[in-house]
Amino acid sequence: MEFLKPEFALEFLINIRENFPKPLVELWGDDIIRNPLLWFEEVQKKARVIGADYISVYFNIDDDFAKIDENVKLFENIQAKAELPLIIRGSGQKAFDAEFLPKIAEMVNRPSIIAFAQDLNYEPIVKSILKSPCGADIRLVLRAPIDINLTKELNILCKDLGFNPENIIMDTDTGCVGMGLDYGYSIIERLKIAKKEGDEVLNPPIIVFSGEESFKSKESKSDDFKDTRGSLKVRSCAVEIATSTALLCAGADIIVCQNPRTIEAMAPLVCEKLKSEAGFAGRASKGGLL
């Protein structure tokens, strides 16, 4: 699948843990973030205003198999209220997602993205999507840890099961600024170069969860810095913007953010860049620059 422009997703979390970032609590309100359906509604309102392309629902639930049915029901309620396309994220725990994401795939009734399948759980997830009534409209994120060979192998394994390569999205599991961004940037560049050189296996688009990674950093969660580092509110947003911008420049196609201000800052710049490139191409084609 070829993306004509980078796309943005605004993400919210189902489970609020004790060390949840203060800037996000202040942004949305403590009462709202502790009610997943209410938070979804607020995120959806904001996403429409800022021009986000997707809403990402992150089921960051603990590895508790007893909670699977409860959270599948929650997804059903969220999907019923959804007006924008959804990215449905599992817990990231391989064994848990091997049971949870197939049940989600059964419930999906519109074009959506499921994230993510990994080396030890891709088979049940892929097979469940293939059986889903809406399977042809479900795109699947495949996550392989910062390694181009593992990325390629996972793409091939899913294709061998009958999954449509056009519905694959790659996730290289990159870090944020100051926490491994350079490695992720390099891998994304190499994937894009391989695509340009005609490697069809590495042709799928790339997604990055820059919001999640940015809010893992101490700079985005702690007030324990000198005033010269700026306020926590500004600093946390700056980390996410810097991370997202770098990965966008590397070649990422979908940027998943947790602070809407990041999308507000970046989306207009992307639009202006595309307009500028279109203008350049138009003038060049008419002989104005050549």
C-alpha positions in Angstrom: 0.0 0.0 0.0 1.4 3.4 -1.0 0.8 6.3 1.3 0.4 9.7 -0.5 1.2 11.6 2.7 2.2 10.8 6.3 -0.7 10.0 8.5 -1.2 10.8 12.2 -3.0 8.9 15.0 -4.0 10.2 18.4 -3.6 7.5 21.0 -5.2 6.9 24.4 -4.7 4.1 26.9 -7.1 1.8 28.6 -5.2 1.2 31.8 -3.8 4.2 33.8 -0.9 3.1 36.0 0.6 4.9 39.0 3.4 6.6 37.0 1.2 7.9 34.2 2.7 11.1 32.8 1.6 14.2 34.6 1.3 16.3 31.4 -1.3 14.0 29.9 -3.2 13.9 33.2 -3.3 17.7 33.2 -4.2 17.8 29.5 -7.2 15.5 29.6 -8.2 15.5 33.3 -7.9 12.7 35.9 -11.6 11.8 35.9 -11.6 11.5 32.1 -8.6 9.3 31.7 -9.9 6.8 34.2 -13.0 6.2 32.2 -12.0 4.6 28.9 -15.2 5.3 27.0 -15.3 8.9 28.1 -11.7 9.4 27.3 -12.3 7.9 23.8 -15.1 10.4 23.2 -12.8 13.3 24.2 -9.9 11.9 22.1 -12.2 11.5 19.1 -13.5 15.1 19.4 -9.9 16.4 19.6 -8.7 14.1 16.7 -11.4 15.6 14.4 -10.4 19.1 15.3 -6.6 18.6 14.7 -7.0 16.5 11.6 -5.8 13.1 12.9 -6.3 10.2 10.5 -6.8 7.5 13.2 -7.5 7.0 16.8 -5.2 4.4 18.5 -6.7 2.4 21.3 -3.9 1.0 23.4 -5.1 -2.0 25.6 -2.1 -1.7 27.9 -3.7 -4.2 30.2 -1.6 -6.4 32.5 -0.9 -10.0 31.5 -4.2 -11.1 33.0 -6.1 -13.6 30.8 -9.2 -13.2 33.0 -9.6 -9.6 31.6 -9.8 -10.7 28.0 -13.5 -10.9 27.6 -14.0 -7.7 29.6 -11.7 -5.8 27.3 -13.2 -7.3 24.1 -16.6 -6.0 25.3 -15.0 -2.6 25.9 -13.6 -2.6 22.4 -17.1 -3.4 21.0 -18.5 -0.4 22.8 -15.6 1.9 21.5 -16.1 0.6 18.0 -19.8 1.4 18.1 -18.9 5.1 18.9 -16.0 5.4 16.5 -16.3 7.9 13.6 -12.6 7.7 12.7 -10.6 4.6 11.7 -9.2 2.7 14.6 -5.7 1.3 15.4 -6.3 -1.4 18.0 -3.3 -2.2 20.0 -2.8 -5.2 22.2 -0.8 -5.4 25.4 2.5 -6.1 23.7 2.7 -9.4 25.7 3.1 -12.1 23.1 1.2 -14.9 24.9 -1.7 -12.6 26.0 -2.1 -11.0 22.5 -2.1 -14.4 20.9 -5.5 -14.9 22.6 -6.7 -11.3 22.9 -6.1 -10.0 19.3 -7.8 -12.9 17.5 -11.0 -12.1 19.5 -10.6 -8.5 18.5 -10.3 -9.5 14.9 -13.6 -11.4 15.1 -15.3 -8.2 16.4 -13.9 -5.7 13.8 -16.7 -4.5 11.4 -14.9 -1.8 9.5 -11.5 -1.0 8.0 -9.1 -1.0 10.9 -5.5 -1.6 11.9 -4.5 -4.3 14.4 -1.2 -4.0 16.2 0.8 -5.9 16.6 1.9 -9.5 15.7 5.3 -10.7 16.6 7.6 -13.7 16.0 5.9 -16.0 18.6 2.3 -15.0 18.1 1.8 -14.0 14.5 0.2 -17.3 13.4 -3.0 -17.3 15.5 -3.4 -13.5 14.9 -3.0 -13.8 11.1 -5.3 -16.9 10.9 -8.0 -15.0 12.9 -7.9 -12.1 10.6 -8.2 -14.3 7.5 -11.3 -15.9 9.0 -12.8 -12.5 10.1 -15.8 -11.3 8.0 -14.0 -8.0 7.7 -10.6 -9.6 7.2 -9.9 -8.1 3.8 -10.2 -4.6 5.4 -7.9 -5.3 8.3 -4.3 -4.2 8.1 -1.9 -5.9 10.5 1.2 -4.3 12.1 4.1 -6.7 12.3 6.7 -5.8 15.0 10.3 -7.0 14.7 13.0 -5.6 17.0 15.3 -3.2 15.2 16.6 -5.7 12.7 16.0 -5.6 8.9 16.4 -9.4 8.5 13.9 -10.2 11.2 11.5 -7.7 9.7 11.8 -9.4 6.3 11.4 -12.9 7.8 8.2 -12.0 9.6 6.7 -10.4 6.5 7.5 -13.6 4.6 6.0 -15.9 7.3 2.7 -14.0 7.3 2.6 -14.0 3.5 3.1 -17.7 3.5 0.0 -18.1 5.7 -2.0 -16.4 3.0 -2.0 -12.9 4.4 -2.2 -10.2 1.8 1.1 -8.3 1.7 -0.8 -5.1 0.8 -2.3 -5.2 4.3 1.0 -5.5 6.2 2.4 -2.5 8.1 5.9 -2.7 9.6 7.0 -1.6 13.0 10.7 -1.5 13.8 10.1 -0.9 17.5 12.2 2.2 17.7 12.9 4.4 20.8 12.7 8.1 21.3 15.2 11.0 21.4 18.0 10.0 23.7 16.7 6.4 24.1 17.8 4.6 20.9 16.2 6.8 18.3 19.4 6.6 16.1 19.1 2.9 15.7 15.4 3.0 14.8 16.1 5.9 12.4 18.8 3.9 10.6 16.6 0.8 10.2 13.7 2.8 8.8 16.2 4.4 6.3 17.4 1.0 5.3 13.9 -0.3 4.8 13.1 2.7 2.6 16.3 2.2 0.5 15.4 -1.5 0.1 12.0 -0.5 -1.1 13.5 1.9 -3.7 15.8 -0.9 -4.9 12.8 -3.1 -5.6 12.6 -5.4 -2.6 8.9 -6.2 -2.6 9.0 -8.0 0.8 10.1 -4.7 2.4 7.6 -2.7 0.5 4.9 -2.2 3.2 4.4 1.1 5.0 6.0 1.8 8.4 4.3 2.8 11.6 6.0 4.4 14.6 4.6 4.7 18.1 6.5 7.8 19.0 4.1 8.9 21.7 4.4 5.8 23.8 8.2 5.9 23.4 8.5 9.6 24.2 6.5 9.3 27.4 8.7 6.5 28.6 11.6 9.0 29.0 12.4 10.7 32.2 12.3 14.1 30.5 8.6 13.6 29.7 7.6 12.4 33.2 9.8 13.9 35.8 9.9 17.4 37.3 13.4 16.7 38.6 15.2 18.9 36.1 16.7 22.4 36.3 14.6 25.3 35.1 16.9 25.6 32.0 15.3 22.4 30.7 11.9 24.1 30.5 8.6 23.2 32.2 7.5 19.6 32.2 4.5 20.5 30.0 6.6 22.0 27.3 9.5 19.6 27.6 7.4 16.5 27.2 5.7 17.8 24.1 9.1 18.8 22.7 10.4 15.3 23.2 7.4 13.8 21.3 7.7 16.4 18.5 11.4 15.8 18.1 11.0 12.0 18.0 8.1 12.2 15.6 9.8 14.6 13.3 13.0 12.6 13.1 11.1 9.4 12.4 9.0 11.2 9.8 12.2 12.3 8.1 13.5 8.8 8.2 10.5 7.6 6.2 7.7 6.6 8.7 4.3 6.6 7.1 2.0 6.6 10.2 3.0 8.5 13.4 1.1 7.6 16.5 1.2 10.4 19.1 -0.2 10.7 22.6 -0.2 14.5 22.9 -2.6 16.2 20.5 -0.3 19.3 20.5 2.3 17.3 18.6 -0.1 16.6 15.8 -1.3 20.2 15.9 2.3 21.3 15.5 3.4 18.8 12.8 0.3 18.3 10.5 0.4 21.9 9.1 4.1 21.6 8.4 3.6 18.3 6.5 0.8 19.9 4.4 3.0 22.9 3.6 5.8 20.6 2.7 3.6 18.6 0.3 2.3 21.8 -1.2 5.8 23.1 -1.7 6.9 19.8 -3.4 3.8 19.8 -5.6 4.6 23.4 -6.7 8.2 22.5 -7.4 7.1 19.5 -9.5 4.6 21.6 -11.4 7.1 24.3 -12.2 9.7 21.8 -13.1 7.4 19.9 -15.5 6.6 23.2 -17.3 10.3 23.9 -17.8 10.4 26.7 -15.3 13.4 25.3 -13.4 15.1 23.0 -15.9 
